[in-house]
Amino acid sequence: MSWDRNSALRRVAFTALLAAVALPAAANVLIVRSTGPSAGAYPAGRSLPDNARLNLRAGDTVIVLGGAGTRTFRGPGTFSPSAAVQAGARTFAAADGRRARIGAVRGAGIVPHSPTIWHVDVTQSGTFCLASTSRVQLWRPDATVPTALTIAGAGGAPRTVRWPAGQATVAWPAALPIANGASFSIAQSGVAVPTQVTFRTLAREPANLEGVAAALIANGCQGQLDVLVESQPDLSPEG
C-alpha cells in the first residue's frame, strides 16, 4: 500500500515536471522610452519578460520593443506586454526576420529618415553608434542641390567632401579614421552652424532589434534609437 502511494506521488511529481518543462520561457522586451512619475522604475534599457506587470500611474508612458514591434502603455493601470502582442504577432511574423537585419527603415510621418540607422545624418549633431568603421556612409535628407562638406577633428587635417546633386549618400573620407570616442565637426556649404558628431564603436553588431536598441541606449545614441523605434510596427492595444 505504501509502495502504491509513493509510486502515485512520483507519477504526479513527474507529470508536474513535464508540464513545467513544456511551458515556453517568457520572451524579453526592452524598455526604449519612459516618461512620467514612474519613469525611474522603468528606465530605458531595462529588459523585462513579456509577461511582466507594468504598474503605471497617471501621466506615465512606457514604450517597449520586442521581436514583433513596439507597444505603448499609458497610465494609470496595470499592463502586460504579452497581452498587447497577441493580436499583432501573426500579422508581423513574416517581417520579423527582415527587420532583424536592421536594414531599410520607413519614414515617420513626413520626416525623411536615412536608409539605415547606420547612415550618418550630416544634419544632426549628437552621439552616433557604428557597428563597423569600414565603409561608413554619410546621408542628407535633401539631395536636390550640390554641396560640399568640410570635416575636421581627431587631430587630422580637415577634409572636403564634394557632394553632387541627386546623390543622397557619400562615403566618409578614408583619410579621417574613426576611433571610439572621436569627435568631428561637419560644416556644410550654405549652413551657418556645423554639426558635431561623436562616434561610439560597438564591439560587435547586435543580432536582433532588442540588442541594437540596448546598444544604442547604453552608448547614448538617441537619434538612431528614435529612428529605430519609429520604424517598427505599433502593436499597442489601441494601435
N, C-alpha and C positions, 0 to 999 in steps of 0.2 A: 504494500500500500504506500509506504514511504517512497519506494523507488518510483512508482507511478506518478506520485505527486511531484517529486523532484524533476522527473522527465517532462511532465507537463509544464512546469515552471521554466525549464530550459528551453522548451519549444516556444513559449511565449516570449522569452527574452531574445531568442534567435530571430523570431518574426519581427520584433521591435527593432532589432539591429538592422535587418534587411530593409525595413521601411525607412530607417534613418539614412542608410547609405543611398537609397534610391532617390531621396529628395535632392533636387539640384541646389547647389550653393547659390546664394543670392549674388547677383552681379553687382558691381560697384558703379556708382555715379560720382561725378566730380562737381563740386560747387564752383561755378565760374563767376557768379555775381551775387552780391548780398548787400542789401541796404535796409535801414530801419533799426528799430530798437534792439532787435535780436541779432544784428549783423556780427557781433562779437562771438556769438555762439555758433555761427555758421559762416566762417571766413572763406573767402575764395581760395581754392587749392585744397580744401578738405575733401577727402574721399569718404563716401558713405555707402553701405549696402543699399540696394534699391528698395529694400523692404523697411528701411529706417523710417522713423516718425519725425516729421518736422513740426515742431510746436511753435507756431508763428503768432506774433501779436499784431495788433492793428498798426499799419504803416510798414510792415515787413514785406520785402520782396526777395525771394531766393530763386536763382536760375541754376539748374543742374544740367550737366551734359552727360549723356550715356551713348551707347553704341548706335541707337536709333535716332537720336536727335536731342533737342533741348526741351526742358519742361520748366515752366514758370509757376511759382506758387506765391500767392499774396495772402497775408494775414488779415484778420485773425482766423485761426483754425489749426487743425492738426492734419497733416497731409503725408502721403506715402508716394514716393516717386514711381514705384511699381504699378500703382493703380492708374497713373496717368499714361503709362506707356502701352497698356494692353490694347487699347483701341487702335493705336497707330503703328504698332510694331510690325504687323503684317504688310502694311502699305509701304513701309520704307525698308523692309528687309533686303530687297534686291539691291537697293542703292547703298547699303551699308558698306559693302566691300569696296565700292568705288570711292566713297568718302574717306575710307581708312588710308588711302594713298595721299590724302591732303593735297589733292590736285586743284583743279579749277574750282573757283567759288563763284556763287551767284552774287549779283549786286543786291544791296539792301535799299529798297526804295529807289530814288533817282540818283543816289550817290554811287559813282563808279568805284569799283574795287580792283585791285591788282589781280593778274591771272592766278597767282597762288599766294599763300601767306608768306612765302619765302622771297618774293619780289620786293625790293626796297622802294617804297614810295618816296620820291625825292621831294614831295611837298609837305611831308610830315616829320617834325622833329620828335626825338624820343629814343628809347632803347629798342634795339632791333635784334631778334634772335636769328641765328643761322644754323641750319643743320649741317652745312658744309660751306667752307670758304672758297671752294673752287667754283668757277662759272657763276659768280654772283651777278644777278641781273637787276638793273635799275628800271623803274617804271614811272610813268607820268600819266595822270588822268586825261590830259588834253594833249593830243599828238597832232593837232591841226597845223601847227607852225613850227619852223625850225628853232632850235635854241642851242645854247652852249652851257655846259656845267663846268665850274671850277671847283675841284675837290682838294681840300687841304687837311692835313692832320697827320698824326702818328709820326711826326718828326721828318717826314719826307717832303720833297718839293711839291708844290701844288701842281695838279694835272688838269688839263682841259679836255673835256669830252664833247665832241660835236654830235648833235642830235638832229637828224634830218626830219622834215615834216612827214607825217604819215607813219612814223615809227614809234610805237608805244614803249618799247623796251630797248635797252642798250647795255652792253657789258660793263661791269666795273673795271676800271683801268688796272691792268696787271702790275703796273709799276707802283701801285699803292697796296701792299699786302695788308690783309685784315687779320688782326690778332684779337683774342678775347679781351674785352675792355677798351679797345681802341676807339677813339672818338674822331669824327671827321666833320668838317664844315662843308656844306654843299651849296654853293652860290650859283643861282640860275640867272642868265641874262634877262633883264627886264623885271626881275623880282628884287625888291629892296632889301628884304631880310633873308639871309641864308638859313637853311635848315641845319640843325645839329643832330647828328646821329651817333650813338654809342652802340657798338656791336657786342653781343654776347654769343659765344660759340658753344653749341651743345656737344657733349661728349659723343653722342650718337643720335641719329634721327629716331624719334619715338615711333613705335609700330602701330599705334592707333590714336584715335581722336583724343581720348582721355589723357594719354601720355603726352601728346603735343600740348594740350591745354595746360596740363600740370607744369610742363617745362616753361611755357610762356609766362605763367603766373609766378613761378619761382624766380625767374630772371627779370621780371618787371617789364615784359614786352607787351604792354597793354594794347597798343594799336593792332597788333597781329591777333591778340586774343579777341578783340571786338569783331574783327573781320571773320574769324573762325566761328564765333558764336552766332553772328548774324547769318552765316551761310548755311546753318543747319535747319532741318525741318523742325517746326514747333509742334511738339506733341502734348502741349498743355491741355488740361481738361476743357478749358474754354476756347482753346485754339483749334 
